Amino acid sequence: MSLSSTSVLIIYTGGTIGMIENPGTGALESFNFEQLQKHVPELRRFAFRIDSLQFDPPMDSSDMDPGAWRRLVKIISDNYDNYNGFVILHGTDTMAFTASALSFMLEDLGKPVILTGSQLPIGVLRTDGKENLMTGIEIAAARDKNGDPLIPEVCIFFENHLMRGNRTTKMNAENFNAFRSFNCPPLATVGIHIKYDRSIRLHRKKGATLKPHDRLDTRVAILKLFPGIEENIVKAIFDIEGLKAVVLETYGSGNAPRKEWFVRHLREAGERGVVIVNITQCSAGSVEMRRYGNGYQLLEAGVVCGHDSTTEAAVTKLMFLLGQGYPPEKVRQLMELSIAGEIAEG
Ligand code: ASP
């Protein structure tokens, strides 16, 4: 395997990394990809081909939506055979949602798709963008001695850690280490060396090839509990016309108030075919509905266990499964299983 035969495609969607301080006004403005190359002359030092594509205009990731995810899936599948890996430059705000969505939409992915961005624009002296970009490219290109990609999955690389995309959450709006993967160890740790941990990488079925998906059903809601939540709020959510699924963010190991009306609304919605998935508001750890009476009542009401899923993974997985047209029972079944490494089952 020669380095000169290696190639990486950078897909620039927008976000802080791609903003440059206008020296006149001091305001942050989006750049185009040629400008980025000017600010990162080090890109030329890679001994392999790096091509780029960009969203025009670049977007703040708060504007990300299923349409943009479909574009990314199409770009990756159209260019799949021509590159060893892909780097997506993306705003940090919704990066974990995009990484989660792509992990489901790119079924049987066999190449690295590395999302990265930065907290400070690439044109700023102390930027974290350069290091994230350069290392992201290196990881996207990394292959073993047989020429197979080291980490053939959707990941987020940020501040020294390569994390499984659908296990990651943005948890800091200020520090350079903006992301954490609380329930899954890093796939690589970056210091002087890039130390890969291949023991936890995803394994594809033998002979499987990429199956890109573009159907998502967005008729989902998130209901986060808090002490004092009123019945009319809960009822209003479950009464939403056309609602297909709810991610229920509960306390601790999956507990909710023992109120007759609360459980009744859940049960009735479930009977109408609404899929309700229980995930915890805690950053780390898992739902165990059999542990306390206050969790068990949810199990009895037909609520599905979301295990240690992040909110980002649960909501995008529901969109994906509903988009496949599966009936509620099948969606419930698959929500309890890992389909792209998004939960630790059991
Ligand atoms: N608002 C920006 C975005 O997500 C923030 C960032 O990139 O860090 O696009």
Boltz pocket constraint, residues with backbone or C-beta under 6 A from the ligand:
constraints:
  - pocket:
      binder: B
      contacts: [[A, 14], [A, 15], [A, 16], [A, 17], [A, 59], [A, 60], [A, 61], [A, 62], [A, 90], [A, 91], [A, 92], [A, 93], [A, 94], [A, 117], [A, 118], [A, 119]]
      max_distance: 6.0
